[in-house]
Amino acid sequence: MIRALAAWDCGPLGYWIREQPEEPIMPGQVGPDSALGLVKSNSAEVWEKISDLAPDKEELMVADE
């Protein structure tokens, strides 16, 4: 599984998360005519999305104790 996040720290203009094109972007998927969708965010939301990138326990291959 591929997980990705595209976010920009624009200083006084705040944080922006790219929602379109949707992550993950595969080679050849976007071009000059592709739509770009950004959503203004805050640091808490960015950190929440970063932590969501980590796999859940069910997704990890660990031995049961």
PERACOR-V342228 format. One record per residue. RES is the residue in three letters. SS is DSSP state (A for helix, B for strand, O for the rest). PHI is phi in whole degrees, -180 to 180 (none if undefined). D_CENTER is the distance of its C-alpha to the mean C-alpha in Angstrom with 2 decimals. Layout:
RES,SS,PHI,D_CENTER / RES,SS,PHI,D_CENTER
//
This chain:
MET,O,none,13.57 / ILE,O,-109,10.56 / ARG,O,-125,7.13 / ALA,O,-153,4.40 / LEU,O,-145,1.73 / ALA,O,-116,4.78 / ALA,B,-137,6.91 / TRP,B,-122,10.69 / ASP,B,-99,13.49 / CYS,O,-101,16.31 / GLY,A,58,18.95 / PRO,A,-65,21.28 / LEU,A,-89,19.18 / GLY,O,89,16.43 / TYR,B,-101,12.67 / TRP,B,-132,10.79 / ILE,B,-114,7.34 / ARG,B,-82,7.47 / GLU,B,-106,8.01 / GLN,B,-142,10.56 / PRO,O,-69,10.81 / GLU,O,-73,8.31 / GLU,O,-75,6.25 / PRO,O,-80,7.96 / ILE,O,-95,10.58 / MET,O,-95,13.90 / PRO,O,-54,16.87 / GLY,O,83,18.89 / GLN,O,-76,16.51 / VAL,O,-122,16.41 / GLY,O,-145,19.37 / PRO,O,-58,21.00 / ASP,O,-95,21.43 / SER,O,-70,17.88 / ALA,O,-71,16.65 / LEU,O,-122,14.13 / GLY,B,-122,12.76 / LEU,B,-115,11.57 / VAL,B,-125,11.80 / LYS,B,-65,13.48 / SER,B,-137,12.24 / ASN,O,-131,13.87 / SER,A,-61,13.50 / ALA,A,-63,13.84 / GLU,A,-67,10.96 / VAL,A,-62,8.64 / TRP,A,-65,10.40 / GLU,A,-63,10.25 / LYS,A,-68,6.52 / ILE,A,-64,7.08 / SER,A,-68,10.13 / ASP,A,-69,8.86 / LEU,O,-72,7.64 / ALA,O,-71,11.41 / PRO,O,-69,13.75 / ASP,O,-76,16.24 / LYS,A,-56,19.88 / GLU,A,-64,20.74 / GLU,A,-87,18.37 / LEU,O,-87,20.03 / MET,O,-94,23.32 / VAL,O,-123,25.57 / ALA,O,-76,29.28 / ASP,O,-71,30.55 / GLU,O,-98,32.78
//
